[in-house]
Amino acid sequence: MKQLVVISGKGGTGKTSLVASFASLAERAVLADCDVDAADLHLVVQSSLVSRNDFWGGQRAVIDGDRCSDCGICEDLCRFDAISSDSSTISVDPLACEGCGVCAWFCEEGAIDLVRTIDGEWYLSETRLGPMVHARLKAAGENSGKLVSLLRTEARNAATNRDIDLVIIDGSPGIGCPVIASITGADLVLVVTEPTLSGLHDLERVIRLTNHFGAPAMVVVNRYDVNEEVALRAERHAQKLGAGLAGRIRFDPAVTQAQIQGLSVVEHSSNGAAADITEVWENLQRAFDEEELYVSEA
Amino acid sequence: MRVAIASGKGGTGKTTVATNLAWVAAQAKKSVVYLDCDVEEPNGQIFLRPIKDWQKTVTVSVPRVDPVVCDLCGQCGQICQFSAIVCVGQKVLVFPELCHSCGGCDLVCPLSAITEVPRGIATVMAGHTGSLRYVQGLLNIGEAMSPPVIRAVKAEAPEADLVIVDAPPGTACPVVEAVKGCDHVLLVTEPTPFGLHDLELALETVRSLGISCEVVINRAGLNGSATKELCRRKGVEVVAEFPDSRRVAEAYSRGELASEKDPEIRDLVGSLLGHLENST
């Protein structure tokens, strides 16, 4: 089974539009929307829910006021300023608590318990483009990396059960924990960038990240004609860092039009950006076939 | 006043709004600080081009075990909820990147075999352009946790009349860390289905923190009525609309501040700034 991950470093470069198009172009694939705190893929693929599941992410300290002797040890030991007290009450700030359990361990009255928390939900859905796993992290939620790992496992399970040999993963922006969780062990990472100085800066960092974790990367420049000079610089830079080139996609209002109509770009039209995306998809297929193509940074 | 510029969806124009607000305010001789809290991918410097004043390493504490003193009792592994320290066979293994620096292992060790040592995970850089002061965090490649870095950036903010916080995208813990303690949040969105959906999530996040917020629509033009309808329904005000313009996009691609060259954008940013000052 192959796992293709689409990430970008910088947000808003077109990850989700590409993933939906790839799902249309692939004969059979399982989709995983791993942008768990701003998931949008379901808006394009109109999913019907098969199962809804709680995501048990982390744990939080809970203080039993009846057993508490107000000694204040927990407040002193907490490194996250999560425990506060006044003359009559002691309370835990659930947003600040990391669930480290130091307060519970050292409480002489045994008044503190660690309680597992539901940090969101994850779903298995059927879509016209194949099965999809996706999630919704609670507002201001934690443990997004753990949720991404869970989704990837469930996507592989769904693929195995249905005898599908490709998983396409829509990642999140940045280079932090959800991104790391989405690329580890991937067969191919496609980095979507845009021809801006911000895009260029973020591209370099995200390729260094894929190199750091030994994941083979290819780069596609979206909306390349907004600034062809910067597009070329991005491609040269990507190659210097050891990433392959997957192609270029022109600026095309049809991309937003497709989104408004709830279609992937390649379902919406066949020329313009849709033709470019089809070519990128063919290049990715070739890359999967010739794995020696990847040259990692020394 | 401390204002955070946030969004659910990435690439809607947070940095554009934040840098232009900071620049226009500084031009008006106000004391302004810009904090780049998108520490995974900070882009504010591309537009503000600060001159560096200083730089320092952000560290977190991680345990170091003295194998001579340690008798392999295993209590450090029992207290650690993150599997960052484990006692296996005749050895205690530490996985620093999993450590949350709670200090539990150090506290629980009966032989005091554990000391906490600093581990660098990022750099904080401070600089200035004219009177505008600038602080940014930059997470090291391969590090997973940005909240401690965001805390470090905010801790270095000098006193000022206006502090602009450029937040990371999303609705998870890095955003919470960035907007916490701010007086007000501007949510930047674009009038697309993805922008609309993620705006709703971001709104829920900011409201759960009890911070007031308003909406800025970027690339306004097509399909804007759905965004305004959502804002009406949710009782949040749209306080500025920036036009969808190829010229602005091209200037952005070259790392230019739109309000420096474009009087129309400068006026829009100026009135947004005026609105912020009058409403707080």
Chai-1 contact restraints between the chains, C-beta under 6 A:
chainA,res_idxA,chainB,res_idxB,connection_type,confidence,min_distance_angstrom,max_distance_angstrom,comment,restraint_id
A,G9,B,E41,contact,1.0,0.0,6.0,A-B,restraint_1
A,K10,B,E41,contact,1.0,0.0,6.0,A-B,restraint_2
A,G11,B,G10,contact,1.0,0.0,6.0,A-B,restraint_3
A,G11,B,G11,contact,1.0,0.0,6.0,A-B,restraint_4
A,G11,B,P169,contact,1.0,0.0,6.0,A-B,restraint_5
A,G12,B,G10,contact,1.0,0.0,6.0,A-B,restraint_6
A,G12,B,G11,contact,1.0,0.0,6.0,A-B,restraint_7
A,D37,B,G170,contact,1.0,0.0,6.0,A-B,restraint_8
A,D37,B,T171,contact,1.0,0.0,6.0,A-B,restraint_9
A,D37,B,A172,contact,1.0,0.0,6.0,A-B,restraint_10
A,A38,B,G8,contact,1.0,0.0,6.0,A-B,restraint_11
A,A38,B,K9,contact,1.0,0.0,6.0,A-B,restraint_12
A,A38,B,G170,contact,1.0,0.0,6.0,A-B,restraint_13
A,A38,B,D198,contact,1.0,0.0,6.0,A-B,restraint_14
A,D40,B,F194,contact,1.0,0.0,6.0,A-B,restraint_15
A,D40,B,H197,contact,1.0,0.0,6.0,A-B,restraint_16
A,L43,B,P193,contact,1.0,0.0,6.0,A-B,restraint_17
A,L43,B,H197,contact,1.0,0.0,6.0,A-B,restraint_18
A,R79,B,C102,contact,1.0,0.0,6.0,A-B,restraint_19
A,R79,B,G103,contact,1.0,0.0,6.0,A-B,restraint_20
A,E98,B,H100,contact,1.0,0.0,6.0,A-B,restraint_21
A,G99,B,Q81,contact,1.0,0.0,6.0,A-B,restraint_22
A,C100,B,Q81,contact,1.0,0.0,6.0,A-B,restraint_23
A,C100,B,H100,contact,1.0,0.0,6.0,A-B,restraint_24
A,C100,B,C102,contact,1.0,0.0,6.0,A-B,restraint_25
A,C100,B,G104,contact,1.0,0.0,6.0,A-B,restraint_26
A,G101,B,Q81,contact,1.0,0.0,6.0,A-B,restraint_27
A,V102,B,C102,contact,1.0,0.0,6.0,A-B,restraint_28
A,V102,B,G104,contact,1.0,0.0,6.0,A-B,restraint_29
A,W105,B,I79,contact,1.0,0.0,6.0,A-B,restraint_30
A,L137,B,A172,contact,1.0,0.0,6.0,A-B,restraint_31
A,A139,B,T171,contact,1.0,0.0,6.0,A-B,restraint_32
A,A139,B,E204,contact,1.0,0.0,6.0,A-B,restraint_33
A,A139,B,T205,contact,1.0,0.0,6.0,A-B,restraint_34
A,A139,B,S208,contact,1.0,0.0,6.0,A-B,restraint_35
A,A140,B,V176,contact,1.0,0.0,6.0,A-B,restraint_36
A,A140,B,T205,contact,1.0,0.0,6.0,A-B,restraint_37
A,A140,B,S208,contact,1.0,0.0,6.0,A-B,restraint_38
A,G141,B,A172,contact,1.0,0.0,6.0,A-B,restraint_39
A,E142,B,C173,contact,1.0,0.0,6.0,A-B,restraint_40
A,S144,B,A172,contact,1.0,0.0,6.0,A-B,restraint_41
A,P173,B,G10,contact,1.0,0.0,6.0,A-B,restraint_42
A,P173,B,P169,contact,1.0,0.0,6.0,A-B,restraint_43
A,G174,B,E40,contact,1.0,0.0,6.0,A-B,restraint_44
A,G174,B,E41,contact,1.0,0.0,6.0,A-B,restraint_45
A,I175,B,E40,contact,1.0,0.0,6.0,A-B,restraint_46
A,G176,B,E40,contact,1.0,0.0,6.0,A-B,restraint_47
A,G176,B,A144,contact,1.0,0.0,6.0,A-B,restraint_48
A,G176,B,S146,contact,1.0,0.0,6.0,A-B,restraint_49
A,C177,B,A144,contact,1.0,0.0,6.0,A-B,restraint_50
A,I180,B,A144,contact,1.0,0.0,6.0,A-B,restraint_51
A,P195,B,S253,contact,1.0,0.0,6.0,A-B,restraint_52
A,T196,B,Y252,contact,1.0,0.0,6.0,A-B,restraint_53
A,T196,B,S253,contact,1.0,0.0,6.0,A-B,restraint_54
A,L197,B,I46,contact,1.0,0.0,6.0,A-B,restraint_55
A,L197,B,G255,contact,1.0,0.0,6.0,A-B,restraint_56
A,S198,B,N43,contact,1.0,0.0,6.0,A-B,restraint_57
A,S198,B,I46,contact,1.0,0.0,6.0,A-B,restraint_58
A,D202,B,E41,contact,1.0,0.0,6.0,A-B,restraint_59
A,R208,B,I141,contact,1.0,0.0,6.0,A-B,restraint_60
A,L209,B,I141,contact,1.0,0.0,6.0,A-B,restraint_61
A,H212,B,I141,contact,1.0,0.0,6.0,A-B,restraint_62
A,H212,B,G142,contact,1.0,0.0,6.0,A-B,restraint_63
A,V226,B,A249,contact,1.0,0.0,6.0,A-B,restraint_64
A,V226,B,S253,contact,1.0,0.0,6.0,A-B,restraint_65
A,N227,B,S253,contact,1.0,0.0,6.0,A-B,restraint_66
A,V230,B,S253,contact,1.0,0.0,6.0,A-B,restraint_67
A,T256,B,T192,contact,1.0,0.0,6.0,A-B,restraint_68
A,Q259,B,T192,contact,1.0,0.0,6.0,A-B,restraint_69
A,Q259,B,P193,contact,1.0,0.0,6.0,A-B,restraint_70
